[in-house]
Amino acid sequence: MEIFFKPITLDDREVITSFTFPSDYRNCDFSFANMCSWRFLYNSEFAIVEGYLLIRFWLEDKSRIAYMMPVGKGDLKSIINLLEEDSLKHGHPLCMLGITPDAKTELERVLPKDFYYIPERDYYDYIYLRENLASLKGKKYQSKRNHINNFKKQYSYEYMPITPDIVPQCLELECKWYKANLTEKDDEELNDERRSLTYALHHYNELGLIGGAICVAGEIVAFSFGAPVNHNTFAVHVEKADVNYDGAYTLVNQEFASHLPEQYIYVNREEDLGIPGLRQAKLSYNPTILLEKCAAIKKPILK
């Protein structure tokens, strides 16, 4: 049986989230907003087959194919075999990325010892209790509260939800941030992020995004936005702040968590990509779960 994949578009949000929202997978890769706003880089595609959502994408300048863990209910073994056939047709062994411990358990249940699992630490997700980020209670968050108090002593601010009306101001701040952080070493990554962010803000409502901004004297000095991953986990996809305002990052983090709907018990703040400063910052918020993610490579069939 051949799988007919189609490109992920804004029109596919309802059908894709009908699978991802009820699931228990919390990794940020399952955010529809992420899939759609990064499609330009990965040529992300999807198919619905036998009760499962299948996601396929391309790596290494679109020369290598990979898949996400199927989401749904039914004969998982049959679905994995179909994915393997599809991958082999393109000249590659089946490779699934972002495989979390619960996904690994499912794979081992239906195909025991059929995969090699390669941990990818740089892509582990940092997941926090929303309540912890909102309240910042306890000794372990003392330094965060200090940053916020210093900000409040210096500035009178307003927190406002992101709406299409203030998107131009958010993009102005992003432009300022981009120029301050641009180096020859990582300009490709920054340009990719910029393209994804701009697309997301220009299609804010269609992607189902929720966001907030810190405004000082009529100027946006920090903003953050993201989207639900599933029924109880929200992913923060973007957080930008003007570093001239000390404490702005800490404040927007707390305010955003405080304003999220309470149904989201967990906040996924995505990976650190192996960037030392980013890893330190994410660990400093004491994640409740450091969500392991592996590459799962199907072992060749021995004849």
N, C-alpha and C positions, 0 to 999 in steps of 0.2 A: 504493500500500500504506500502510495506516495503522499507526502505531506505538502500541502500547498500553503506556504507562508506568504503573508502580505505585509507591506511596510506599516509600522505603527504610526497612526495619525491622531490628531485631536479628536476625531469622530469615534475613536475606538475606546475612549475612556470608560464608558459605561460597561462594555462587554469585558474589558480587562479587569476592571475593579470588581466585577461580579465574582471573579475568582480570587483575587488577591485580598480583598477586604475580609471575607469570612475565614481566611486561612490563618494559621498560627506562625507563619514565617515572618520574622521581624527585620530581615536584612533590608537595607535601604535600596537595594537593586530592584525590589518589587514595588517601589513607588512609581505610579504611572507618570507623574510629572518628571521624574528622572529619566524614565525610558524615552519619553517623547522629546524632552528638551536636549537630550544627548544623542538623538537619532542621527544627526548629521555626521557624527564621528564614528558610530558603530553600525550604521545601516540596520538598526534593530527592526526585527520582524516578528510576527506572531501568527499562531494558528490555533484553532480549537479542534481537538481531535479526541473522540471517545471520552468526553467529560473532563478533559484536561486542557489547561492553558499552556501552550508551548511558546517559548521565546528563543529566538535565534539571533545572533549578532556576529560581527566580523571584527577581527583584530589585526594588528600589524599591517597597517595601510590596506585593510580590507582583503588581506590575502589568506587569513586563517579564520576558520569558523568555530564558534563556540555556542553553548546553550546554557540556559538557566534551568534550575530544578523545575520539572513539571509541577503545576499546581492544579489540584482537582481531586476527584474521587473516581476510582475505577481500577482497571488492570494496569498498574504501574509498570510491571515487567514488560508487558506488550508495548507500552508507550516508549520505554527506554530502548527497546529493540528497534522501534521505528526511527527514533532519533539516531541510533547508531547507523542504520541503513542510510539515512539522509547525510550524515557526516561522511561516511565512507564514499558515498557518491561524489563528494567534493574533495576526496583524496586525503582525508584526515581521520584518525581514530576519534571516537566520541570524546569530547572534552566539555565538561560542565563546570562552570565557575560559580563562586559565591555559595558553595555547598556548606551549610551550617551543620552543627552536630545533629539536629533533628532530621535534616534532610539526609545526612549520612546514614542515620539509623534506618530510615525508610529504604534507601538504596540497598543496604546490607540485608534488610528483611526479604527483599524480592530477588536480589542478585548477590548473594553472599560471596565475598572475596573476588568479585569480578572487576573491581576498580582499584587503581592506585590513587591514594589521597595525598595531595601535596599542600601542606598548610601555607597560607599566604599572609603573614603577620601584618604586612603593610596595609592589608585590606580588611582587617578585623574591624567590626563596627563597635562604636562606643555607645552603649545604651544606658540611660539614666532614668530614675523615677522622676516623673514630671514634678511631683510634689517637692522633691529635694532641690531641683533647679529653681523652683518658684520661691521656696521659703529660705533656702540657704541657712538652715538651722544647724547649730552645733559648732564645736571647735574646729572641725576640719574645713569649714567654710568661712572661718574668721577673716582670712585675707580677702576673700571675695566681697564680704560685707564692707570691709574697709575701703576697697576700691569704689564701691557704690556710694558709700557715705561721703568720700572725698569729692566725687562727682556732684553729689547733691549740694554740697557746701559751696561749690563754685558756680553751679549753673541751675537756673530754673528751667525745667524741661517739661515737655508734654509727650506722652506715648500715644501714638495713633495707629489704627489698623491701616495696612497698605490697601489702597484702592487704586483703580486706574488713574484717578485724578493726580495722585502724588508719584506715580511711576516716573515721570520725567525728572523729578528731584532725586529719586533713588538712583537713577542712571547717572545723574550729575555726580553724586557721591562715588559711585562705582568708577567713573572716569578718573576722578581724583585719586582714588585708591589704586587704580591700575597704573597710573603714571608714577606713583610713589613706589610701587613694588616691581616695576618692570626691570628685568635684567636680561642680558643676552642668553643666559643659561636656561631660563625657564619661560622664555617668551611664548613658545608654542603652547605650553600648558595653560599659561595665563590667557592667551588668545582663545583657546578652546573653552575655558571656563567663562570667559566674557561672552562668547557667542551663545553658550547655553543659558547664561543668566539673562541676557538681553531677550532671547526668545521667550524664556519663561515669563518675564515681566510684561512682554507685549501680548502674551496669551494667558494672562493671570487667571481670569475666571474660567476659561475653557479647561485649564489644567487642574482646577480645583485647589488652587494654592491658598494658604493662609499666611499672613505676614504682618509685621509690625515695624514701626519706625520711632526713633527718638528725635524729637524736634527741639532745638534750642534757638530762641530768637528768630523764629521763622525759617530756620535752616535745618535740613535733615542731616544729623551727624552720625547716625547708625541705623541700619535696618537688617531685618532677618526674615526669611520666608522658607516655607517647606510645604509638605503635603503628607496625608496619611499613607502609611504602608499597609496597615490592616486595621481591624476593628479596635485595637487598643494601643497601637504604636504609631507615633507621628515622627516623620523624618525632617530634620532641619537641613535644608539643602544649601542655603546661602546665608552668610552672616558677614556684613561689612561695616566698618566704622572708621571715622576720621581719628587717626592716632593722636592728633593734636588735642583731643578731648580725652584726657586720662580717665579710664574707667568706663568708657563708652561701650566697649565690647562686653564687659561684665554686666553692665546695666541692661543692655538690649537682650542679653541672654536671659536674665532673670525676668524682665518684664514680659518677654515673649512667652516664656514658660507659664507665667502667671495668667496670661490671657488665653491660653489654649483651652479648648473645651475639655472638661474633666473626664470625658470618655477615654482620653488618651492617657493611660497610666504610665506609658513608657515614651521617652523621647530618644530617638536614634540620631546621634550627631555625626554619623558616617565615619569614614576611615581617616587615618592620619597620613596615608600614602608614604610612610617611611620618613616624613619630614620631622627632624628632631624637635623643633620648637612647637610644632602642631601636636606631636605626641605628648609632650610635656604638658601643654595646655589642656588637652583632653583628659589626661590622667589626673590633672589637678582638680577636676570636678568629681572625682571618685565615682567612676561608672559602676552601676549595679551589675551590668553584664558587659564583659568584653567578648563580643560575639565572634567566635572563631569562624573563619571562612577558608575553605579548601578548594583547590582544583581537583576534580574527580576525572581521572583518565581511564577509559575502559580498556581492560587488558585484551590483547589480541586473542582471537579464537584459535586455539591450537588444533591443527588438523592431523 
